[in-house]
Amino acid sequence: MGKSKQRSIRRGKNDQFSNLTREQAIKIVVSLLESGDKEAYGLITLFGLSAEELLEEGASYETVAGMKCILK
């Protein structure tokens, strides 16, 4: 796949969220973590989410403990 096509695909993935609230981001991150998607890391760092917020929303402790280096 060419560089231009890769950029277009990435751009389409990143344009999914036009206006995203913090509460919506937490729900999306928890669902992405359950599915094992690495895009959750970008949202965690973008919003500066804490481990407590993710645990309150229903993320498993093991998943959150494994990401302690990027969580506040």
Residue pairs with C-beta under 8 A, 6 or more apart in sequence:
13 39
20 28
22 47
25 43
25 46
25 47
25 49
26 47
26 49
26 53
26 54
26 57
27 57
28 40
28 43
29 40
29 43
29 44
29 49
29 54
29 57
29 59
30 54
30 57
30 58
30 59
32 39
32 40
32 43
33 40
33 54
33 59
33 63
34 59
34 60
34 63
41 67
41 70
43 49
44 67
44 70
44 71
45 70
48 72
49 71
49 72
50 71
50 72
51 64
51 65
51 67
51 68
51 71
51 72
54 64
54 71
55 61
55 64
64 71
